[in-house]
Amino acid sequence: MVTAAVSTDRVASVNPATGEVQAWIAATQPAEIPSIVARAREAQKSWALRPIGERCKLLNKLRAANIRSRS
């Protein structure tokens, strides 16, 4: 039986349909998590102040950019 090495500094992004590794993504180190969460909490405050219509437009723009980058 062959086993694959497990990396602690990166994570594989795997296509679930084929099992093929699409990309390797840098893993977040545990020590970084508190500052990431703090920044997210701050960002959420201004996001919550935006009208829902504006948030929808921004999310649709992000979705379109993601779709374009995959083509």
C-alpha positions as CSV (number, residue, x, y, z in Angstrom):
1,M,0.0,0.0,0.0
2,V,1.3,3.4,-1.0
3,T,0.5,6.4,1.2
4,A,1.0,10.1,0.2
5,A,3.0,12.5,2.3
6,V,0.9,15.0,4.2
7,S,2.0,18.6,3.9
8,T,1.4,21.0,6.8
9,D,2.4,24.2,4.9
10,R,0.0,23.8,2.0
11,V,-3.4,22.3,1.2
12,A,-4.4,20.6,-2.1
13,S,-7.5,21.9,-3.9
14,V,-8.9,18.7,-5.4
15,N,-11.5,18.3,-8.2
16,P,-14.1,16.0,-6.5
17,A,-15.2,14.6,-9.8
18,T,-11.8,13.4,-10.9
19,G,-9.7,13.4,-7.7
20,E,-7.1,15.5,-9.6
21,V,-5.2,18.2,-7.7
22,Q,-6.1,21.5,-9.3
23,A,-3.8,23.7,-7.1
24,W,-1.8,24.0,-3.9
25,I,-2.8,26.7,-1.5
26,A,-0.7,28.0,1.4
27,A,-2.0,26.8,4.7
28,T,-2.9,29.3,7.3
29,Q,-0.7,29.0,10.3
30,P,-2.6,28.8,13.7
31,A,-0.8,31.8,15.0
32,E,-2.3,33.9,12.2
33,I,-5.9,33.1,13.0
34,P,-6.6,35.6,15.7
35,S,-5.5,38.6,13.5
36,I,-7.5,37.2,10.5
37,V,-10.6,36.9,12.6
38,A,-10.1,40.4,14.1
39,R,-9.8,41.9,10.6
40,A,-12.9,40.0,9.4
41,R,-14.9,41.4,12.3
42,E,-13.8,45.0,11.5
43,A,-14.6,44.5,7.8
44,Q,-18.1,43.1,8.7
45,K,-19.0,46.4,10.4
46,S,-18.7,48.5,7.3
47,W,-20.2,45.7,5.1
48,A,-23.3,45.6,7.4
49,L,-23.8,49.4,6.8
50,R,-24.1,49.0,3.0
51,P,-27.6,48.6,1.7
52,I,-28.6,45.1,0.7
53,G,-28.9,46.0,-3.0
54,E,-25.3,47.4,-3.0
55,R,-24.1,44.2,-1.3
56,C,-25.9,42.1,-3.9
57,K,-24.3,44.0,-6.8
58,L,-20.8,43.6,-5.3
59,L,-21.3,39.9,-4.8
60,N,-22.5,39.5,-8.3
61,K,-19.5,41.4,-9.6
62,L,-17.2,39.1,-7.5
63,R,-19.0,36.0,-8.9
64,A,-18.6,37.2,-12.5
65,A,-14.9,37.9,-11.9
66,N,-14.5,34.3,-10.5
67,I,-16.3,32.8,-13.5
68,R,-14.1,34.9,-16.0
69,S,-10.9,33.8,-14.2
70,R,-11.9,30.1,-14.7
71,S,-12.5,30.4,-18.5
